[in-house]
Amino acid sequence: NKRSLNLIMSHRDPTVENATQLEVAIRQLNTSINLFFHSGDVFSIYSLTRNAEEIISGCLRVKGCMSLWDDIVNNHVKSEYKEKLLKMANDPRNNLKHKRNGENDKVSLPIELNEHFLHTCVNALQIYWPSVWGQHPECGVFMAWMRTHHPELYITKVETIKGDELLSKPDFFKKYKYLYQEVERQHGPL
């Protein structure tokens, strides 16, 4: 309304926060990861993660690299899972963006899709910006979660800590964030 606009426009010293596009994407990912491990809203996780994915993909294109999704699907996921991931990838986003029949339209979101998009973004940071990735233990915690709970997705096997697959998401997050911070404290940034 006009009164709100006048109030905003008359403010002489607006508070502005600046960040690079990559910093914004990382903030969105860290928020998504925290929501993921602490039973946050699945649609918020999805939206934040897809926004981060778009920003990261743009940064990769500037570097002359393959798109984020293509790189992960073609180089890091077994072939039998590729078609399913590609089909699932865009349905919720398209439904959120293009349904225009009113507020009662239903949008379905397979919850495991959030894991896949988080994995895609976190993996891209690890590959293309390793020094940035190492500054955010949330990313390491999420990768440990994926390796522990979805080993079938990976071409290479990694040893996991026996019994950790039984931990609740909050307990897993707490344990692994502590482990990453302890390694950093002893050896410097990952």
Solvent accessible surface area in square Angstrom, and as a share of the most:
residue,aa,sasa,rsa
1,N,147,0.75
2,K,156,0.66
3,R,203,0.74
4,S,52,0.34
5,L,102,0.51
6,N,82,0.42
7,L,131,0.65
8,I,120,0.61
9,M,141,0.63
10,S,74,0.48
11,H,107,0.48
12,R,233,0.85
13,D,114,0.59
14,P,83,0.52
15,T,136,0.79
16,V,105,0.60
17,E,128,0.58
18,N,130,0.66
19,A,42,0.32
20,T,80,0.46
21,Q,129,0.57
22,L,27,0.14
23,E,83,0.37
24,V,55,0.31
25,A,0,0.00
26,I,9,0.04
27,R,124,0.45
28,Q,34,0.15
29,L,0,0.00
30,N,25,0.13
31,T,65,0.38
32,S,0,0.00
33,I,0,0.00
34,N,52,0.27
35,L,51,0.25
36,F,11,0.05
37,F,0,0.00
38,H,92,0.41
39,S,105,0.68
40,G,19,0.18
41,D,78,0.40
42,V,41,0.24
43,F,77,0.32
44,S,43,0.28
45,I,5,0.03
46,Y,3,0.01
47,S,48,0.31
48,L,44,0.22
49,T,0,0.00
50,R,15,0.06
51,N,68,0.35
52,A,0,0.00
53,E,13,0.06
54,E,96,0.43
55,I,40,0.20
56,I,0,0.00
57,S,11,0.07
58,G,23,0.22
59,C,24,0.14
60,L,0,0.00
61,R,143,0.52
62,V,136,0.78
63,K,106,0.45
64,G,69,0.66
65,C,40,0.24
66,M,97,0.43
67,S,38,0.25
68,L,1,0.00
69,W,33,0.12
70,D,64,0.33
71,D,11,0.06
72,I,3,0.02
73,V,4,0.02
74,N,84,0.43
75,N,76,0.39
76,H,60,0.27
77,V,11,0.06
78,K,64,0.27
79,S,84,0.54
80,E,122,0.55
81,Y,65,0.25
82,K,51,0.22
83,E,142,0.63
84,K,117,0.50
85,L,9,0.04
86,L,86,0.43
87,K,137,0.58
88,M,24,0.11
89,A,4,0.03
90,N,71,0.36
91,D,66,0.34
92,P,2,0.01
93,R,43,0.16
94,N,68,0.35
95,N,48,0.25
96,L,75,0.37
97,K,99,0.42
98,H,116,0.52
99,K,82,0.35
100,R,180,0.66
101,N,135,0.69
102,G,47,0.46
103,E,168,0.76
104,N,126,0.64
105,D,45,0.23
106,K,165,0.70
107,V,37,0.21
108,S,86,0.56
109,L,20,0.10
110,P,50,0.31
111,I,109,0.55
112,E,76,0.34
113,L,0,0.00
114,N,2,0.01
115,E,17,0.07
116,H,25,0.11
117,F,1,0.01
118,L,0,0.00
119,H,11,0.05
120,T,1,0.01
121,C,0,0.00
122,V,0,0.00
123,N,11,0.06
124,A,0,0.00
125,L,0,0.00
126,Q,70,0.31
127,I,73,0.37
128,Y,52,0.20
129,W,32,0.11
130,P,81,0.51
131,S,77,0.50
132,V,34,0.19
133,W,27,0.10
134,G,3,0.02
135,Q,112,0.50
136,H,43,0.19
137,P,20,0.13
138,E,20,0.09
139,C,0,0.00
140,G,1,0.01
141,V,0,0.00
142,F,0,0.00
143,M,19,0.08
144,A,17,0.14
145,W,18,0.06
146,M,0,0.00
147,R,58,0.21
148,T,15,0.09
149,H,48,0.21
150,H,40,0.18
151,P,63,0.39
152,E,73,0.33
153,L,12,0.06
154,Y,13,0.05
155,I,119,0.61
156,T,88,0.51
157,K,145,0.61
158,V,84,0.48
159,E,165,0.74
160,T,62,0.36
161,I,84,0.42
162,K,195,0.83
163,G,27,0.26
164,D,5,0.03
165,E,83,0.37
166,L,151,0.75
167,L,57,0.28
168,S,58,0.38
169,K,65,0.27
170,P,57,0.36
171,D,74,0.39
172,F,0,0.00
173,F,14,0.06
174,K,153,0.65
175,K,73,0.31
176,Y,18,0.07
177,K,50,0.21
178,Y,133,0.50
179,L,64,0.32
180,Y,45,0.17
181,Q,85,0.38
182,E,38,0.17
183,V,61,0.35
184,E,43,0.20
185,R,171,0.62
186,Q,108,0.48
187,H,145,0.65
188,G,25,0.24
189,P,110,0.69
190,L,86,0.43
